[in-house]
Amino acid sequence: MRAFILAISLLGSVIISAQQKPYYYTIPDTPVVYSATTVAARFVDGLGFRYYWATEGLTDKDLNYRPSRGARTCLETLEHINGLTEILVNAVNKKTNRFDEAANEKFSYLQLRDKTLKNIQTASELLKQTNVALDELDMVFEHDGSKTEYPFWNLINGPVSDALWHVGQVVSFRRASGNPLPKGVNFLPGTKTEQ
């Protein structure tokens, strides 16, 4: 009898988890309170939603697309976006960015996508949960024993805005390679209607 109850419980949890949409399939609910950190988190969530749909269903043809000889491929652009989200999550975690570590680490497209989405989600969640002032969340870079710090302002106009810029490039690349965004994605409310 115990085994039967356990099996039914496991089946129920599998069905429930199969019905849940992945994070950033839609934009998360708005925070209840307006504060500097919740507004920053919402900005980050906008990046997550756009990244999710820009990268959903990319093919090898899309990933290898390069608009010109000197330009990055779509996959190289995704690697760059991931690096920008590493900077974001490190700043929110009050960690130093050390560029000499794991610089040559390679991931498959799906691993890279998952890693980037998790970085974005982690940064957003930390911003929503923290009572820390944004002026305490500096970007810190260390390379060859030299340390450089920038205030949170530079995180907004630097890595986060740059990531948004490059997500737009991914959308252009996929259109140019014949794979436009899935139908039903609406960026203003942050929703996806089933087609």
C-alpha positions in Angstrom: 0.0 0.0 0.0 2.9 2.4 0.9 4.5 1.8 -2.5 1.2 2.5 -4.3 0.7 5.8 -2.4 4.3 6.8 -3.1 3.9 6.0 -6.8 0.7 8.1 -7.0 2.5 11.0 -5.2 5.4 10.9 -7.6 3.1 10.7 -10.6 1.2 13.7 -9.4 4.4 15.8 -8.9 5.6 14.8 -12.4 2.3 15.9 -13.9 2.3 19.2 -12.0 5.9 19.9 -13.0 5.3 19.0 -16.6 2.4 21.6 -16.7 4.5 24.4 -15.3 6.1 26.8 -17.8 9.9 27.4 -17.6 11.2 30.5 -15.9 11.0 33.5 -18.2 8.5 31.8 -20.6 6.4 34.7 -19.3 7.7 37.6 -17.3 7.4 37.1 -13.5 4.7 38.9 -11.6 5.5 42.4 -10.7 6.9 43.0 -7.2 4.3 44.3 -4.7 6.6 47.2 -3.5 8.3 49.8 -5.7 11.9 50.2 -4.5 15.2 50.7 -6.2 16.0 47.0 -6.0 12.6 45.8 -7.2 12.8 48.2 -10.2 16.3 47.0 -11.0 15.0 43.4 -10.7 12.2 44.1 -13.1 14.7 45.5 -15.6 16.7 42.3 -15.2 13.5 40.2 -15.7 12.9 42.1 -19.0 16.3 40.9 -20.1 15.4 37.3 -19.0 12.1 37.3 -20.9 13.7 38.7 -24.1 16.6 36.3 -23.9 14.3 33.3 -23.3 12.4 34.0 -26.5 15.4 35.2 -28.6 17.1 31.8 -27.9 14.1 29.5 -27.9 14.3 26.9 -30.7 17.6 28.0 -32.3 19.0 25.6 -34.9 22.6 24.8 -35.8 22.1 27.0 -38.8 21.0 29.9 -36.5 23.9 29.3 -34.1 26.4 29.4 -36.9 24.9 32.4 -38.6 27.4 35.3 -39.0 26.2 38.5 -40.7 29.6 39.3 -42.1 33.1 37.9 -42.1 34.4 40.0 -39.2 31.2 39.6 -37.0 30.5 37.2 -34.2 28.4 34.1 -34.9 25.1 33.8 -33.1 26.7 31.3 -30.7 29.6 33.6 -30.0 27.1 36.3 -29.3 25.3 34.0 -26.8 28.7 33.3 -25.1 29.2 37.1 -24.8 25.8 37.6 -23.3 26.5 34.8 -20.8 29.7 36.7 -19.8 27.7 39.8 -19.3 25.2 38.0 -17.0 28.1 36.6 -15.0 29.2 40.2 -14.3 25.6 41.0 -13.3 25.2 38.1 -10.9 28.6 38.7 -9.4 27.8 42.3 -8.7 24.5 41.4 -7.0 26.3 38.7 -5.0 29.1 41.2 -4.1 31.7 39.0 -5.8 34.7 40.1 -7.8 34.9 39.3 -11.5 38.2 37.5 -12.2 38.7 37.1 -15.9 41.7 34.8 -15.7 39.5 32.0 -14.3 37.7 29.6 -16.6 38.1 31.9 -19.6 38.2 29.0 -22.0 35.3 27.0 -20.6 33.0 25.9 -23.4 29.3 24.9 -23.2 26.8 23.4 -25.6 24.1 25.8 -26.8 21.6 24.3 -24.3 24.0 24.4 -21.4 24.9 28.0 -22.3 21.2 29.0 -22.5 20.4 27.4 -19.2 23.4 28.9 -17.5 22.6 32.4 -18.8 18.9 32.2 -17.8 19.9 31.0 -14.3 22.3 33.9 -14.0 19.5 36.3 -14.9 17.0 34.7 -12.6 19.5 34.5 -9.7 20.3 38.2 -10.1 16.7 39.2 -10.2 15.7 37.1 -7.2 18.6 38.5 -5.1 17.6 42.0 -6.0 14.0 41.3 -4.9 15.1 39.8 -1.7 17.7 42.2 -0.6 17.3 45.3 1.5 20.8 46.5 0.5 21.2 49.8 -1.1 22.2 49.6 -4.8 25.2 51.8 -4.0 26.6 48.8 -2.2 26.5 46.6 -5.3 29.6 47.6 -7.1 31.0 45.8 -10.2 34.5 44.8 -9.2 37.0 43.5 -11.8 40.3 41.9 -11.0 42.9 41.0 -13.5 46.6 40.4 -13.0 46.5 41.7 -9.5 44.8 45.0 -10.4 41.3 45.8 -9.1 38.8 48.2 -10.7 35.4 49.1 -9.2 32.4 50.7 -10.8 29.1 51.7 -9.2 25.7 50.0 -9.9 24.9 52.8 -12.3 27.6 51.4 -14.7 26.1 47.9 -14.3 22.9 49.3 -15.8 24.4 51.2 -18.7 27.2 48.7 -19.2 26.6 44.9 -19.0 22.8 44.8 -18.6 22.1 47.3 -21.5 24.8 45.6 -23.6 23.2 42.2 -23.0 19.8 43.7 -24.2 21.6 45.0 -27.2 23.0 41.6 -28.1 19.7 39.8 -27.5 18.3 42.1 -30.2 21.2 41.0 -32.5 20.3 37.3 -31.8 16.7 38.1 -32.9 18.1 39.7 -36.1 20.4 36.8 -36.7 17.7 34.2 -36.4 15.4 36.1 -38.7 18.2 36.4 -41.3 18.9 32.7 -41.1 15.2 31.9 -41.7 14.0 31.3 -38.1 11.9 34.2 -36.8 10.7 34.5 -33.2 7.9 32.1 -32.3 4.4 33.6 -32.8 2.5 34.9 -29.8 5.3 36.5 -27.9 4.2 39.9 -26.6 6.9 42.0 -25.0 4.8 44.7 -23.5 2.9 42.5 -21.0 5.6 39.8 -21.1 3.3 37.0 -22.2 3.2 34.2 -24.8 -0.1 33.1 -26.3 -0.3 29.6 -27.6 -0.6 29.5 -31.4 
